[in-house]
Amino acid sequence: MKKQDVVVVGGGFGGVKACLELSKHSAFRVTLVANKPFFEYYPMMYHTAAGGSKTVSSIPLGEIFKDKRINIIIDEATKLNRKDKTITLKNGQTIEYKALILSLGSITNYYNIDGIAEYSYGIKSLHDAEKLRKHLHDNLQDPIHREDRYMVIGGGPTGIEIASALPGYIKHLRKKHGVRGRGQPKVELVEAGPRLLARMPHSVSRALSRRLRKLGVKLIFQKPVQSESADTLLLGGKQITTKTVIWTAGVANNPFFKQNKFIMSDNGKVKVDQALQAWPGIFVIGDNADTEYSGMAQTALHDAVFVANNLIRHTEGEEPLKYKPKKPVHVIPVGKRWAMVAWGNLHFYGRLGWLVRKAADWIGYRDIEPWWKATNRAMSDTQLEDECLICATKVNQA
Ligand SMILES: Cc1cc2nc3c(=O)[nH]c(=O)nc-3n(C[C@H](O)[C@H](O)[C@H](O)COP(=O)(O)OP(=O)(O)OC[C@H]3O[C@@H](n4cnc5c(N)ncnc54)[C@H](O)[C@@H]3O)c2cc1C
């Protein structure tokens, strides 16, 4: 039987899961085009940025697909030719497909605010997290220009996660770098709206605000960010001196879709039909697709399994199934051993929430690797890895 060429673009949640599902079936020849050689597990990126091990937030694609029949190409897809059914890569290579699955994820949106793209930090990739971590160490190593005010922008899950991890990490770094007598680090979380997690009930916002304040995070509401320079942030008309602005306040769809003339919804996501097709044979999944719960890893995984299953059904002469969105569970860690869980109408907090979060991470890893590897990975969240010269020397001396 002739194998069907399926090309998957994007080595994130949706793309990796789609490849794993299709690799179980001998009818397909699967090519994965990924612009990075590793998969990024975003839910733990805040942890890596705050000194945690990189193994919890990134996994080499070669490791995930070891012993799997997947052809991996590390490059960026740039151009789609629907008529010829080909996709062109940055290096000029053109690949033919019978079915194409696009799962390119979202990009950071800086809303054209002056200086933000240039000077702010983020945690949208491993590179971002490492850059932020290095900056935190460098800042403490500079006794003259050291600036002890850390501004996190965006009162959504990512902003809450990183803001809650910073006070503890900065105190830990101060100790390692021998910086004394400075009181509580000034970590401030800025939200342009009136409360945290605007889409959740008010009681959830209140509980998270209380928890963050307890951890030493100051909350600033209804103050829009106006501009940033190398050492200042203009916020609600007031100039703040800071060298650390962490931008978590916006995402936008991947520009690939606009460049390749996909039909978009008003929210900037790609319009898809009930089979998640944007065009015959072209499936768009995860953050890119305009589905009810788009924007969550759980949705990308669900979409990938759905599309792969329909492709398998097709080879077996069965009718495709219709897409049913799956409501995700929201679990937001806020400081050590504390998390908020929103499971349907049920909300709970604290250590029990933390246990749910640990289980969710294990399931997240388990979705893409065998259970024993997932268990090791989930357990390595207690390891710290500070590579800066001062910290490394202290570790060696200890
Ligand atoms: C900090 C953070 C924390 C999060 N926490 C949670 C959480 O706790 N729970 C949850 O459910 N969701 C969470 N999310 C959201 C979740 O990570 C996304 O919804 C999910 O990653 C979407 O999966 P995807 O496959 O659509 O995109 P991604 O996982 O982003 O994968 C897209 C991949 O495609 C690559 N790519 C982009 N363009 C190209 C190109 N032209 N050619 C080749 N490759 C390309 C990208 O580099 C990336 O590797 C979080 C997101 C962030 C940023």
Ligand as a Chemical Component Dictionary entry (heavy atoms), coordinates in Angstrom:
data_LIG
# 
_chem_comp.id                   LIG 
_chem_comp.type                 NON-POLYMER 
_chem_comp.pdbx_formal_charge   0 
_chem_comp.three_letter_code    LIG 
# 
loop_
_chem_comp_atom.comp_id 
_chem_comp_atom.atom_id 
_chem_comp_atom.alt_atom_id 
_chem_comp_atom.type_symbol 
_chem_comp_atom.charge 
_chem_comp_atom.model_Cartn_x 
_chem_comp_atom.model_Cartn_y 
_chem_comp_atom.model_Cartn_z 
_chem_comp_atom.pdbx_ordinal 
LIG C1  C1  C 0 4.394  30.752 29.841 1  
LIG C2  C2  C 0 3.220  29.945 29.383 2  
LIG C3  C3  C 0 2.570  29.101 30.282 3  
LIG C4  C4  C 0 1.470  28.322 29.850 4  
LIG N1  N1  N 0 0.847  27.514 30.745 5  
LIG C5  C5  C 0 -0.177 26.707 30.338 6  
LIG C6  C6  C 0 -0.805 25.808 31.246 7  
LIG O1  O1  O 0 -0.447 25.743 32.415 8  
LIG N2  N2  N 0 -1.804 25.009 30.757 9  
LIG C7  C7  C 0 -2.209 25.062 29.455 10 
LIG O2  O2  O 0 -3.111 24.296 29.067 11 
LIG N3  N3  N 0 -1.639 25.936 28.581 12 
LIG C8  C8  C 0 -0.649 26.748 28.986 13 
LIG N4  N4  N 0 -0.062 27.616 28.099 14 
LIG C9  C9  C 0 -0.547 27.696 26.736 15 
LIG C10 C10 C 0 0.018  26.542 25.897 16 
LIG O3  O3  O 0 1.391  26.393 26.107 17 
LIG C11 C11 C 0 -0.311 26.743 24.426 18 
LIG O4  O4  O 0 -1.695 26.851 24.292 19 
LIG C12 C12 C 0 0.232  25.554 23.610 20 
LIG O5  O5  O 0 1.638  25.576 23.610 21 
LIG C13 C13 C 0 -0.313 25.596 22.182 22 
LIG O6  O6  O 0 0.193  24.509 21.468 23 
LIG P1  P1  P 0 0.514  24.679 19.903 24 
LIG O7  O7  O 0 0.940  23.381 19.398 25 
LIG O8  O8  O 0 -0.642 25.371 19.283 26 
LIG O9  O9  O 0 1.718  25.724 19.873 27 
LIG P2  P2  P 0 3.164  25.626 20.537 28 
LIG O10 O10 O 0 3.195  24.648 21.640 29 
LIG O11 O11 O 0 3.556  27.044 20.816 30 
LIG O12 O12 O 0 4.066  25.049 19.366 31 
LIG C14 C14 C 0 4.314  25.745 18.183 32 
LIG C15 C15 C 0 5.690  25.393 17.704 33 
LIG O13 O13 O 0 5.816  25.782 16.342 34 
LIG C16 C16 C 0 7.056  26.441 16.159 35 
LIG N5  N5  N 0 6.947  27.288 14.955 36 
LIG C17 C17 C 0 6.395  28.516 14.861 37 
LIG N6  N6  N 0 6.440  28.948 13.600 38 
LIG C18 C18 C 0 7.027  27.972 12.873 39 
LIG C19 C19 C 0 7.352  27.838 11.495 40 
LIG N7  N7  N 0 7.057  28.788 10.601 41 
LIG N8  N8  N 0 7.969  26.699 11.077 42 
LIG C20 C20 C 0 8.270  25.703 11.983 43 
LIG N9  N9  N 0 7.978  25.788 13.293 44 
LIG C21 C21 C 0 7.352  26.900 13.725 45 
LIG C22 C22 C 0 7.255  27.185 17.467 46 
LIG O14 O14 O 0 8.600  27.562 17.675 47 
LIG C23 C23 C 0 6.789  26.119 18.459 48 
LIG O15 O15 O 0 7.838  25.238 18.757 49 
LIG C24 C24 C 0 1.036  28.415 28.508 50 
LIG C25 C25 C 0 1.697  29.258 27.612 51 
LIG C26 C26 C 0 2.779  30.016 28.042 52 
LIG C27 C27 C 0 3.491  30.911 27.058 53 
# 
loop_
_chem_comp_bond.comp_id 
_chem_comp_bond.atom_id_1 
_chem_comp_bond.atom_id_2 
_chem_comp_bond.value_order 
_chem_comp_bond.pdbx_ordinal 
LIG C1  C2  SING 1  
LIG C2  C3  SING 2  
LIG C2  C26 DOUB 3  
LIG C3  C4  DOUB 4  
LIG C4  N1  SING 5  
LIG C4  C24 SING 6  
LIG N1  C5  DOUB 7  
LIG C5  C6  SING 8  
LIG C5  C8  SING 9  
LIG C6  O1  DOUB 10 
LIG C6  N2  SING 11 
LIG N2  C7  SING 12 
LIG C7  O2  DOUB 13 
LIG C7  N3  SING 14 
LIG N3  C8  DOUB 15 
LIG C8  N4  SING 16 
LIG N4  C9  SING 17 
LIG N4  C24 SING 18 
LIG C9  C10 SING 19 
LIG C10 O3  SING 20 
LIG C10 C11 SING 21 
LIG C11 O4  SING 22 
LIG C11 C12 SING 23 
LIG C12 O5  SING 24 
LIG C12 C13 SING 25 
LIG C13 O6  SING 26 
LIG O6  P1  SING 27 
LIG P1  O7  DOUB 28 
LIG P1  O8  SING 29 
LIG P1  O9  SING 30 
LIG O9  P2  SING 31 
LIG P2  O10 DOUB 32 
LIG P2  O11 SING 33 
LIG P2  O12 SING 34 
LIG O12 C14 SING 35 
LIG C14 C15 SING 36 
LIG C15 O13 SING 37 
LIG C15 C23 SING 38 
LIG O13 C16 SING 39 
LIG C16 N5  SING 40 
LIG C16 C22 SING 41 
LIG N5  C17 SING 42 
LIG N5  C21 SING 43 
LIG C17 N6  DOUB 44 
LIG N6  C18 SING 45 
LIG C18 C19 SING 46 
LIG C18 C21 DOUB 47 
LIG C19 N7  SING 48 
LIG C19 N8  DOUB 49 
LIG N8  C20 SING 50 
LIG C20 N9  DOUB 51 
LIG N9  C21 SING 52 
LIG C22 O14 SING 53 
LIG C22 C23 SING 54 
LIG C23 O15 SING 55 
LIG C24 C25 DOUB 56 
LIG C25 C26 SING 57 
LIG C26 C27 SING 58 
# 
